[in-house]
Amino acid sequence: MIKPKHWLRDFLGLFYPQICITCSEALIGREVFFCADCLQNLPKTNYHLQADNAAYNQLAGKVPVQKAAAWLYYNKGGKAQQTIAEIKYRGNIAFGKWIGRSLAQDIQASGFFDEINCLIPIPLHPKKRWQRGFNQTEILAQGISEIIGIPIDCSHLYRGKANETQTKKSLYERWRNTQNLFQVRNPDDLKNQHILLIDDVLTTGSTLEACIRALLQCTGIRVSVLTVAIA
């Protein structure tokens, strides 16, 4: 039996069709955000099944990290870039939570989330958050938390200054731009915790590295990393 809300959605779809995030084709049936073809062909990395993967190796040589994974490969103009842009620049909050839930459902059975005590989204500076109206990494973390039941902590790690955008900076400029950028409130609260940092895209790793260095002032802390994509 088709639920009434599905009848309404299908009726409205005749006049205001929902379209696929990545190919802009009209969605049909029970498709949500992606058409069946685009959903099936998301560029998944399966890094959660490989302890020694590119995301882990990019960070482990610089800072101590327990494990790291990225869900999708990020290529210019590709599905992962379109996915991130829809959340980050178009403010599609519902889609961001859906991506978080989908990511968590995909990798939960691998045991990647075992022994994690809390999720910490990469923080925005308050001014940037006010301008944007949301923090995309918090939205992603909310979706993940809905599936795995691990709490989100947005109170301890914070961005102490508003740095310039990283988009067009070189590797060295990105590193300099993130030095002493993050701070930790009440570090004793995170003593002996295993933290999972949540970010949208892993590029050079400079932002995540800066976050991990700040968190290392907490006694006995262990840090792992999960991102939606890796460039």
N, C-alpha and C positions, 0 to 999 in steps of 0.2 A: 504493500500500500504506500503510495507516495504522500509524504507529509505536506500539509497545507502550505508551509513556507516555501517548499520546493516548487509547488504550483505557481506561487506568486513570483518567485525568482525567474521561473521559465517564462511566465507571461510578460514580465518587465523586460526580459531579455530579447523579446521580439522587437522592442522599440529602442532599448538602451543595452545592446549586447555587451557583455563583459568580454574583454580580450586578453589574450595570452601576454604575460609580462615580456616575453622575449621575442616572439614572432608576430605579435599583434593580430593573430587570427582569432575569430570569435570562438569563445569557449562553448562547448556543448555538453549536454548531459550533466554529469556530476563533476566535471572538471573545475578546478579552483586554481586561480592565478596562472597556472601553466596548462597548455594543451597537453594531451597525452604524449604526443611525439616529443615535445620539448622537455617534459618531465622525465621521460625515459632516457633522454640523451643529455641530461645534465653531466658536465665533465667532472665526475667524482674521482677523487684521488685514492680512496681506500687507505689513507695513511693510518687510520686508527687500527688497522690490522698489521702494521709494520712499526715496530718500536724504533728502528733505525731508518727514519724517513727524512725527506728533505726539510720539512718544517722543524723537526727536532735538531737536525744537524746544523741548521742555520743559526739556532739559538744556543745550543749546548757548547759550542766552541767559545762563547763569549760570557755566558752566565750559567750558573747551575740550574738546570731544569729537569724535572722528573720525566715528563713525557710531553709530546706536542703533536698536534694533528691539525690539518686543514681539510675541509669537506670537499671543496671544489678547486679546480685549476682556474686561475684568473688570466684571461687573455683579452687584449684590447678589442672591444667590440663584441666579445663573446657573451655567453649566457651568464657567467659569474659577474662580469662587469655590469651587465644590465640589472642583475639581481641586486647588487650593492647600491647602484644608483637609484633604483626604485625605492629603497628604504632610506638611504642617507640623504638624497637630494630632492626626492619627491614626497618624502614624509609619509610613506605608506606603512603606517604602524601595524595594521592588521597583517599585512604581508610579512613584515619583519618578525612578528611573533610566530607566524606560520612557518617561516624559514627556520627559526629556532627549534620549533617542535619537530619539524621534519628532519633536521640535522640530528637531534637527540634520538629520535626513533631509529634512524639509520645506524647509529654507532653504539647504541646502548648495550646491545647483546655482546659486544666485544669485550666488555669489562673496562672500557676506557674511563668510566666515571667511578670505578671502585675506589674507595678510600678518600674521595674528595669530600672535604668538609663544607666548603662554600664556593660560590661563583662570584668573581669580582670582575665586572665590566670595566674596560679601560675608560677612565673618567674624562669628561670634557671640562674645560674651564667654565665656571659659572656664567661668564659673559657669553661664551660661545653657545652654551646650552640655552640661555635665555633667547639668543638670536634665532637659534634653530627650533627651539620649542621642545626638544627631546634629545636624548642621547641614543644613537642607533645601537650601540653595544648593550645598553640596558634593555632595549626592546628585544634583542636577540636572546639575552640571558633570561628574560621573562619566559620566552617560549621554551627554552631548554629546561628551565626549572619546573615548568608545568608537567613535563614528561618524566623527569628523573627525581623530582621531589627534593632537590638539594637547594638550600636557601641562597639568596643573593645578598651580597654585602656591598653597599654603596657608600658606607660611612667612613671607612678607614683609609683607603687609598684615595688621594685627591691630587688634582693638578694645581700646583702652586702659582703658576704664571701662564699667561696666554701666549703660546708660541705661534710662530708663523706657520702657514700651511706647508705641508711636506710635499705636496704634489709634484712640483717642478724642481726639487732640490736634488743635488748629487748625494751619493752615499755618505761622504764626509760631512756635507752640510746638514743632512738629516741627523747624523750622530750629534753634531754640535748643537743642533736645534732642540735636542731632547735632554741635554745634560742638566741634571738637578731640577728636572721639570716636575717630578712627582714627589709627594711626601706621604707619610703615614701618620694618622692620628692614633694615639693610644696603642702603640705597637705591642704592648703586653697582651692585648686582647686576642692577638693572632698567634700567640705563642704555641708552637708545636702543631699548627694547623697545616693542612694540605689544601692549597688554594688553586682554583682553576681560573686563570685569566681568560676573559672572553673579548675577542676583537673581530672586526669585520674582515680585514685583509692583512695578510702577512706579506710585506714587501721586503724592505731591507732588515726589518726586525728591530730598528732603533727604538721605536716607541715601546715595544714590549720589553726590550732590554732595559730601558730606563725604569719601567714599572717594576721589573724583577729586582733591580739593584736597590730600589727604594724599599721593597718588601723584605729584603735580606736583613734589615735591621731588626726584624722580629725573630726572637730566639726560636731556633728549631723549626722554622717555617720551611715548607716544601712547596714548590710552585710548578704547576703544569700549565699548558697553553692550548686553547682551542680557538680556531678562527673559521669563518665561513669559507674563505678562499686563500690561496697562496699564489703570488705573482711570480 
